[in-house]
């Protein structure tokens, strides 16, 4: 283990926990990895409607040594017409609840770790060992974010573009910045099983060529481009969509449910994803280039899972994607172009592309959750924790 077990780390997440969202999964995986690296981990999450009913330890396979604390939060999510106001109220009340929890329960030497801005800013009023993991780039309220970045002891950017932009926004970031992409459970996704056996278990057609997409159905994910590409694929090919919230699945089925080359599975538990990806001939990352979150900010966990699966990958040629992929390990296509995407998918069915998949699997080996947490731990130790 890299750290003394007395070193306590408090991981703050404002969201339903557990939930089907990638952010909640990221929190769970990070907590588990920091626990493995030797920290005594406590996860602070809001007590929200629809959250906390399922046991997060069982849902995520999370060690019982990771403590999960649900903090009182004013949840107005039931006021649907005022959703943004409800979110703001929830965020502010949770931020103060986490601050007071830390004030009375956390030692001054504790590490306060989060990608949530306000809870970290408040925590920095009392605690020196604050760590900001930046997932989105703050385009607005830059005065606040410059103040936040200055107050942090450590800052992490999940890709190099974001790291450079943060350093330009606040030059002091350079001396306390680490760039560390997301990660994957390599053992789980590298052992999804035989393709034919996976299709039998999932009741998928064995006589069709399958291009599979796993993830949410948000527009910036490029799912509409992939759906349009499906329309011009050969008759023996199918595009399978796995994932999405209930609302997005209904919208997606209304738009594309009648297309014979499209199969819409809906949400499935994350622990099934290795099996779905094992069932694929090709895996697709169709992200749009029209939104900054897709082109620059994101470090998609789906991409890391795909790389571990050993299946050929077709992906939009974007700066965020090129953080992990290149022509040496994937087929990159022009974003937002259904015809280009369809041509890339057809090309990926050629057996010669397996060499790209093998290279991707090799490239991803250093990006396990455990390796990620160990590198972050070394970074923390190298810049001395204040006791």
C-alpha positions as CSV (number, residue, x, y, z in Angstrom):
1,X,0.0,0.0,0.0
2,X,1.2,3.5,-0.8
3,X,-0.2,5.5,2.1
4,X,-0.6,5.1,5.8
5,X,-4.1,3.9,6.5
6,X,-4.4,6.8,9.0
7,X,-4.5,9.2,6.0
8,X,-8.1,10.0,5.5
9,X,-9.6,11.0,2.1
10,X,-13.1,12.5,1.8
11,X,-14.6,12.1,-1.7
12,X,-17.4,14.6,-2.3
13,X,-20.1,13.9,-5.0
14,X,-23.3,15.8,-5.6
15,X,-25.6,13.3,-7.3
16,X,-27.7,10.2,-6.7
17,X,-25.6,7.4,-5.4
18,X,-25.8,4.8,-6.6
19,X,-27.4,5.6,-10.0
20,X,-27.1,4.7,-13.6
21,X,-25.1,7.8,-14.3
22,X,-21.4,7.6,-15.3
23,X,-20.5,10.3,-12.7
24,X,-21.8,8.1,-9.9
25,X,-19.9,5.1,-11.3
26,X,-16.7,7.2,-11.5
27,X,-17.1,8.2,-7.9
28,X,-17.5,4.6,-6.8
29,X,-14.6,3.3,-8.9
30,X,-12.4,6.2,-7.6
31,X,-13.3,5.5,-4.0
32,X,-12.5,1.8,-4.4
33,X,-9.2,2.5,-6.0
34,X,-8.2,5.0,-3.3
35,X,-9.1,2.5,-0.7
36,X,-6.9,-0.1,-2.4
37,X,-4.1,2.5,-2.5
38,X,-4.2,2.7,1.3
39,X,-6.4,5.7,2.1
40,X,-9.2,5.6,4.6
41,X,-12.0,6.7,2.3
42,X,-15.3,8.4,3.1
43,X,-17.7,9.3,0.3
44,X,-20.0,12.2,1.0
45,X,-23.2,12.3,-1.1
46,X,-26.6,14.0,-0.8
47,X,-29.7,12.4,0.6
48,X,-31.9,12.9,-2.4
49,X,-35.2,11.6,-3.7
50,X,-34.5,8.3,-5.6
51,X,-31.0,8.0,-4.1
52,X,-29.7,5.8,-1.3
53,X,-32.4,3.1,-1.7
54,X,-30.0,0.6,-3.1
55,X,-26.8,-0.3,-1.2
56,X,-23.9,1.3,-3.1
57,X,-21.5,-1.4,-1.8
58,X,-23.6,-4.1,-3.4
59,X,-24.5,-2.1,-6.5
60,X,-20.8,-1.3,-7.3
61,X,-19.1,-4.2,-5.6
62,X,-17.5,-1.6,-3.4
63,X,-15.5,-2.7,-0.3
64,X,-17.2,-2.2,3.0
65,X,-14.1,-0.4,4.2
66,X,-15.3,2.5,2.1
67,X,-17.7,4.6,4.2
68,X,-20.6,6.3,2.5
69,X,-22.3,9.1,4.3
70,X,-25.6,10.6,3.1
71,X,-25.9,14.3,4.0
72,X,-29.1,16.3,4.5
73,X,-29.9,18.1,1.3
74,X,-32.9,20.2,0.3
75,X,-34.1,18.2,-2.8
76,X,-36.6,20.0,-5.0
77,X,-36.2,17.8,-8.0
78,X,-40.0,17.0,-7.8
79,X,-40.7,20.6,-8.9
80,X,-40.1,19.6,-12.6
81,X,-40.9,23.0,-14.1
82,X,-38.2,24.6,-11.9
83,X,-35.5,21.9,-12.4
84,X,-32.6,24.3,-12.7
85,X,-33.7,26.1,-9.5
86,X,-34.1,22.8,-7.8
87,X,-30.6,21.7,-8.8
88,X,-29.1,24.9,-7.5
89,X,-30.9,24.7,-4.2
90,X,-29.7,21.1,-3.8
91,X,-26.2,21.9,-4.8
92,X,-25.9,24.8,-2.3
93,X,-27.5,23.0,0.6
94,X,-25.3,19.9,0.0
95,X,-22.2,22.1,-0.3
96,X,-22.8,23.6,3.2
97,X,-23.8,20.2,4.6
98,X,-20.6,18.7,3.4
99,X,-18.6,21.6,4.9
100,X,-20.2,21.2,8.3
101,X,-19.7,17.4,8.2
102,X,-16.0,17.9,7.4
103,X,-15.7,20.6,10.1
104,X,-16.8,18.3,12.8
105,X,-15.7,14.9,11.4
106,X,-12.5,15.4,9.4
107,X,-9.0,15.8,10.8
108,X,-7.2,18.9,9.5
109,X,-4.7,16.6,7.8
110,X,-7.6,15.0,5.8
111,X,-7.6,15.2,2.0
112,X,-10.7,16.7,0.6
113,X,-11.1,15.4,-3.0
114,X,-13.8,16.3,-5.5
115,X,-14.8,17.6,-8.9
116,X,-17.5,19.7,-7.2
117,X,-16.6,23.4,-7.1
118,X,-18.5,24.9,-4.3
119,X,-18.0,22.2,-1.7
120,X,-14.3,22.4,-2.4
121,X,-14.2,26.2,-2.1
122,X,-15.9,26.0,1.2
123,X,-13.7,23.2,2.4
124,X,-10.6,25.3,1.5
125,X,-11.6,27.8,4.2
126,X,-10.7,25.2,6.8
127,X,-8.6,22.6,5.2
128,X,-5.3,22.9,3.3
129,X,-5.3,19.5,1.7
130,X,-7.9,20.1,-1.0
131,X,-7.8,18.4,-4.4
132,X,-9.8,19.5,-7.4
133,X,-10.4,17.0,-10.2
134,X,-11.6,19.1,-13.1
135,X,-14.1,17.2,-15.4
136,X,-15.7,20.2,-17.3
137,X,-13.8,23.3,-18.3
138,X,-15.3,26.4,-16.5
139,X,-16.2,28.7,-19.4
140,X,-18.3,31.0,-17.2
141,X,-17.7,32.5,-13.7
142,X,-14.0,32.4,-14.3
143,X,-13.3,34.8,-11.5
144,X,-14.8,32.2,-9.1
145,X,-12.8,29.4,-10.7
146,X,-9.6,31.3,-10.6
147,X,-10.1,31.8,-6.9
148,X,-10.9,28.2,-6.5
149,X,-7.8,27.0,-8.4
150,X,-5.6,29.3,-6.4
151,X,-6.9,27.9,-3.1
152,X,-6.4,24.2,-4.1
153,X,-3.3,22.3,-3.0
154,X,-3.6,19.9,-6.0
155,X,-5.4,20.1,-9.3
156,X,-6.1,17.2,-11.8
157,X,-7.2,17.6,-15.4
158,X,-8.5,14.5,-17.2
159,X,-6.9,15.5,-20.5
160,X,-4.0,17.6,-21.7
161,X,-6.2,20.2,-23.5
162,X,-8.0,21.0,-20.2
163,X,-4.7,21.1,-18.3
164,X,-3.3,23.7,-20.7
165,X,-6.5,25.8,-20.5
166,X,-6.5,25.7,-16.7
167,X,-2.9,26.8,-16.6
168,X,-3.7,29.7,-18.9
169,X,-6.7,30.7,-16.8
170,X,-4.7,30.6,-13.6
171,X,-0.9,30.4,-14.0
172,X,-0.4,29.1,-10.4
173,X,-2.0,25.8,-11.5
174,X,1.2,24.8,-13.3
175,X,3.1,23.9,-10.2
176,X,0.3,21.8,-8.7
177,X,-1.2,20.1,-11.8
178,X,-1.4,16.5,-12.8
179,X,-3.0,15.3,-16.0
180,X,-4.6,11.9,-15.5
181,X,-7.3,10.4,-17.8
182,X,-10.1,8.3,-16.7
183,X,-9.7,4.5,-16.2
184,X,-11.2,1.1,-16.6
185,X,-11.6,-2.2,-14.8
186,X,-9.3,-4.0,-17.1
187,X,-9.9,-7.4,-15.6
188,X,-13.7,-7.1,-16.0
189,X,-13.7,-5.7,-19.5
190,X,-10.8,-7.8,-20.7
191,X,-12.6,-11.0,-19.9
192,X,-16.1,-10.4,-21.4
193,X,-16.0,-13.8,-22.9
194,X,-16.6,-15.5,-26.3
195,X,-18.6,-13.5,-28.8
196,X,-21.0,-16.3,-29.7
197,X,-21.6,-17.2,-26.0
198,X,-22.2,-13.6,-25.2
199,X,-24.8,-13.3,-27.9
200,X,-26.6,-16.4,-26.7
201,X,-26.7,-15.0,-23.2
202,X,-28.0,-11.6,-24.4
203,X,-30.4,-13.0,-27.0
204,X,-28.7,-11.1,-29.8
205,X,-28.8,-12.3,-33.4
206,X,-25.9,-14.6,-34.3
207,X,-26.3,-14.3,-38.0
208,X,-25.8,-10.5,-38.1
209,X,-22.7,-8.3,-37.9
210,X,-23.1,-6.1,-34.8
211,X,-21.8,-2.6,-34.2
212,X,-22.5,-1.8,-30.5
213,X,-22.7,1.5,-28.6
214,X,-22.9,1.5,-24.8
215,X,-23.7,4.7,-23.0
216,X,-26.1,7.5,-22.6
217,X,-28.3,8.8,-25.4
218,X,-27.4,12.5,-25.1
219,X,-27.2,14.4,-28.3
220,X,-23.5,15.4,-27.7
221,X,-22.7,11.7,-27.6
222,X,-23.4,11.6,-31.3
223,X,-26.1,8.9,-31.1
224,X,-28.2,10.6,-33.7
225,X,-25.3,10.6,-36.2
226,X,-24.8,6.9,-35.5
227,X,-28.6,6.2,-36.0
228,X,-28.4,8.0,-39.4
229,X,-25.3,6.0,-40.3
230,X,-27.2,2.8,-39.5
231,X,-29.7,3.5,-42.2
232,X,-27.1,3.2,-45.0
233,X,-25.3,0.1,-43.6
234,X,-25.5,-3.2,-45.5
235,X,-28.5,-5.4,-44.8
236,X,-26.6,-7.9,-42.7
237,X,-25.4,-5.3,-40.2
238,X,-27.1,-4.0,-37.1
239,X,-26.4,-1.1,-34.7
240,X,-27.2,-1.9,-31.1
241,X,-27.7,0.9,-28.5
242,X,-27.3,-0.1,-24.9
243,X,-28.0,2.5,-22.2
244,X,-29.9,5.8,-21.6
245,X,-32.3,7.2,-19.0
246,X,-36.0,6.4,-19.2
247,X,-36.8,9.7,-20.8
248,X,-34.1,9.5,-23.4
249,X,-34.9,6.0,-24.3
250,X,-38.5,6.9,-25.0
251,X,-37.4,9.8,-27.2
252,X,-34.9,7.7,-29.0
253,X,-37.5,4.9,-29.7
254,X,-39.9,7.5,-31.1
255,X,-37.2,8.7,-33.5
256,X,-35.5,5.4,-34.5
257,X,-37.5,2.5,-33.1
258,X,-38.8,1.7,-36.6
259,X,-35.4,1.3,-38.2
260,X,-34.8,-2.3,-39.0
261,X,-31.0,-2.0,-38.7
262,X,-31.3,-0.4,-35.2
263,X,-31.8,-2.3,-31.9
264,X,-32.6,-0.2,-28.8
265,X,-31.9,-2.2,-25.7
266,X,-32.3,0.5,-23.1
267,X,-30.5,0.8,-19.7
268,X,-28.7,-2.2,-18.4
269,X,-26.6,-2.6,-15.2
270,X,-23.0,-1.5,-15.7
271,X,-21.7,-4.9,-14.6
272,X,-23.3,-6.3,-17.8
273,X,-21.3,-4.0,-20.1
274,X,-18.3,-6.4,-20.5
275,X,-20.8,-9.0,-21.9
276,X,-22.4,-6.5,-24.3
277,X,-19.1,-5.4,-25.6
278,X,-17.9,-9.0,-25.9
279,X,-20.9,-9.6,-28.1
280,X,-19.8,-6.9,-30.6
281,X,-18.0,-7.1,-33.8
282,X,-17.3,-3.4,-33.6
283,X,-17.6,-0.8,-30.9
284,X,-18.5,2.8,-31.8
285,X,-17.7,6.3,-30.2
286,X,-19.7,8.7,-32.4
287,X,-19.2,11.9,-30.3
288,X,-20.2,15.2,-31.9
289,X,-17.7,17.9,-32.7
290,X,-20.3,20.6,-32.3
291,X,-20.1,20.9,-28.5
292,X,-17.1,21.7,-26.4
293,X,-17.9,19.0,-23.8
294,X,-17.5,16.4,-26.5
295,X,-14.7,17.9,-28.6
296,X,-12.4,18.9,-25.7
297,X,-13.6,18.4,-22.1
298,X,-14.6,14.7,-21.9
299,X,-12.4,11.7,-21.1
300,X,-15.1,9.0,-21.8
301,X,-15.0,5.9,-19.6
302,X,-16.8,4.1,-22.4
303,X,-13.7,4.6,-24.6
304,X,-11.5,3.0,-22.0
305,X,-13.8,0.1,-21.6
306,X,-13.9,-0.4,-25.4
307,X,-10.1,-0.4,-25.6
308,X,-9.9,-3.1,-22.9
309,X,-12.5,-5.3,-24.7
310,X,-10.3,-6.2,-27.7
311,X,-12.9,-5.3,-30.3
312,X,-12.2,-2.9,-33.2
313,X,-13.2,0.7,-32.4
314,X,-14.7,3.3,-34.7
315,X,-14.6,6.8,-33.2
316,X,-15.1,10.5,-34.1
317,X,-11.8,12.2,-34.8
318,X,-11.8,14.7,-32.0
319,X,-9.1,16.2,-29.7
320,X,-10.7,14.5,-26.7
321,X,-10.7,11.1,-28.4
322,X,-7.2,11.5,-29.7
323,X,-6.0,11.7,-26.1
324,X,-6.3,7.9,-26.2
325,X,-6.9,6.8,-29.8
326,X,-5.0,7.3,-33.1
327,X,-4.8,5.6,-36.5
328,X,-2.6,2.9,-34.8
329,X,-5.3,1.6,-32.5
330,X,-8.7,2.6,-34.0
331,X,-10.5,3.8,-37.1
332,X,-11.1,7.6,-36.8
333,X,-13.8,9.3,-38.9
334,X,-15.0,12.8,-39.5
335,X,-17.5,13.7,-36.7
336,X,-21.1,14.5,-37.4
337,X,-21.0,12.8,-40.8
338,X,-23.3,9.7,-41.0
339,X,-21.8,8.5,-44.3
340,X,-18.2,8.7,-43.0
341,X,-19.2,6.9,-39.8
342,X,-21.0,4.2,-41.8
343,X,-17.9,3.7,-44.0
344,X,-15.8,3.4,-40.9
345,X,-18.1,0.8,-39.4
346,X,-18.0,-1.2,-42.6
347,X,-14.3,-1.0,-42.7
348,X,-14.0,-2.2,-39.1
349,X,-15.6,-5.5,-40.0
350,X,-12.6,-6.4,-42.0
351,X,-10.6,-9.0,-40.1
352,X,-7.4,-7.0,-40.7
353,X,-8.6,-4.4,-38.2
354,X,-8.1,-6.8,-35.3
355,X,-4.5,-5.6,-35.2
356,X,-5.9,-2.1,-34.2
357,X,-8.0,-3.7,-31.4
358,X,-5.0,-5.6,-30.1
359,X,-2.9,-2.4,-30.0
360,X,-5.8,-0.6,-28.2
361,X,-5.9,-3.3,-25.6
362,X,-2.2,-3.0,-25.0
363,X,-2.3,0.8,-24.8
364,X,-5.0,0.7,-22.1
365,X,-3.1,-1.5,-19.7
366,X,-1.6,1.4,-17.7
367,X,-5.1,3.0,-17.2
368,X,-6.6,0.7,-14.6
369,X,-8.4,2.3,-11.7
370,X,-5.7,1.0,-9.3
371,X,-2.8,2.4,-11.4
372,X,-4.6,5.7,-11.7
373,X,-5.1,6.0,-7.9
374,X,-1.5,5.0,-7.3
375,X,-0.2,7.7,-9.6
376,X,-2.4,10.3,-7.9
377,X,-1.2,9.0,-4.5
378,X,2.4,9.4,-5.6
379,X,1.6,12.9,-6.8
380,X,0.1,13.8,-3.4
381,X,3.0,12.4,-1.6
382,X,5.5,14.2,-3.8
383,X,3.9,17.5,-2.8
384,X,3.6,16.8,0.9
385,X,0.4,16.6,2.8
386,X,0.0,19.2,5.4
387,X,-0.7,17.8,8.9
